[in-house]
Amino acid sequence: MTTPISFHNSATGRKEVFVPLREDRITMYVCGPTVYNYVHIGNARPYVAFDVLTRLLRTRYPAVIYARNVTDVDDKINRRAMENQEPIQALADRYTKTFEDDMDALWVLPPTVSPRVTSHTPEIIELIETLIRKGHAYAAEGHVLFAVTTDPHYGHLSKRSLDDILAGARVDIAPYKRDPKDFVLWKPSTPELPGWDSPWGRGRPGWHIECSAMSYTHLGAQIDIHGGGTDLIFPHHENESAQTRCAFDTPHLARYWLHNGMLTLGAEKMSKSLGNIETIVSLRGRYPAEQLRYALLQGQYRSTLAWSPELLVQAKAALDRLYQALRDTPGNETSRDFASSIVWPDAVIDALADDLNTPEALSALHGIASAMHRSEDMDERRELRQKLLAGGYLLGILGNPAEQWFRGLATEDGLSDAQIEALVEARREARKQKDFARGDTIRKQLANSGIELEDTRDGTRWKRGGS
């Protein structure tokens, strides 16, 4: 019997079985980056989590349409470009490219569509006009604002009353607002800022309306799943949900709201504003990207995850065990060859179907690897190898040849693969000539550079040690 997929739905506060709007077309929207700087590893957590979710859904449904936007119009982008004295769009394009490179390195599959705000301003303006026409928004002094009190369901997602919102949230008090809780859909632009002609003058969209317009354009008025970090529940997702419901008279924007927990560095949430971040670009210079991904998967997506050197050490050791099982069983495939597998390991599927329990899914992979080590039947080991790789695909790991994994990143001493191979061959020749002293000297030289040797019946294998 197929295990049903269940998620914790932030809108209802409980775990629910996933029942899609349409069996033949699953729709999911995840809030993407605001591209004004390098993304940090905390930013990557939702994209890795919802990548695993996409892979899981595609084992059950024929079409999964996944939209992940890029916010390339924002006051943070404007400020950074002015500080750098460079064109705003040039800065946004540059950081969009580095984000895409980071995601590719982490083996986050490209979304079906990656809409940019700058290419959707006509749709944004049209959506704002609809809200004005239906009495949910109003123009004032070049701004357009959403009238919060016109939505009787406002606060449903974040579980806040209007009084709580006014008392506890950061509310922008402005003279052109009818109510302090109203939020901006459109704002005027000065000549040096990006702007588009609109019925309310030259200006640019507010943050919340952008996602409503892009989600509607590519997925429709109602979607199956909306994802993002818990820090987006209020005000962003609350406002986004209100706009869409009021514009299209739908009962909800998304049937299931999924929110990932934060990454912490020390006792605080990892945040650019606090300055306690580890950028993916920097981490990729010190660790294999697969190690970073595995570290993120070690926590269930809704939990808070403490980022630390110890977490990365654990990830490296765990991947070593999985890759060793692959290395010891003949075969040239990697998990990248299993995108269309029709036989997925039940234990991995069952774990992921239970609110995306990636720690349990990783444990299931290690169970398969242990069975491979115990088995003396080569046919059975090959069959287990296929399951290990199929499960690895679902989690987005084991996508490299085992030998490549063990060779890893270059050492601080700068030894290239070719140099290491030459030293290994020199040691082999020395041992053949019974010059064991020279052989030991070469082994120590390699060990000092972080290279570990393993002598087997088939010759000497090596891997880079360390983190």
Buried (B, 14 or more C-beta within 10 A) or exposed (E): EEEEBBBBBBBEEEEBEBEBEEEEBBBBBBBBBBBBBBBBBBBBBBBBBBBBBBBBBBBBBEEBBBBBBBBBBBEEBBEBBEEEEEEBBEBBBEBBEBBBEBBEBBBBBEBBBBBBBBEBBEBBBBBBBBBBEEEBBBBBEBBBBBBBEBBEEBBBBBEBEBEEBBEEEEBEEEEEBEEEBBBBBBBBBEEEBBBBEBEBBBBBBBBBBBBBBBBBBBBBBBBBBBBBBBBBBBBBBBBBBBBBBBBBEBEBBBBBBBBBBBBBBEEEBBBBEEEBBBBBBEBBEEBBBBBBBBBBBBBBBBEEBBBEEEBBBBBBEBBBEBBBBBBBBEBEBBBBBBEEBEEBBEBBBBBBBBBBBBBBBBBBBBBBBEBBEEBEEEEBBBBBBBBBBBBBBBBBBBBBBBBEBBBBBBBEEEBEBEBBEEBBEBBBEBBEEEEEEBBEBBBEBBEEBBBBBEEEEEEBBBBBBBB
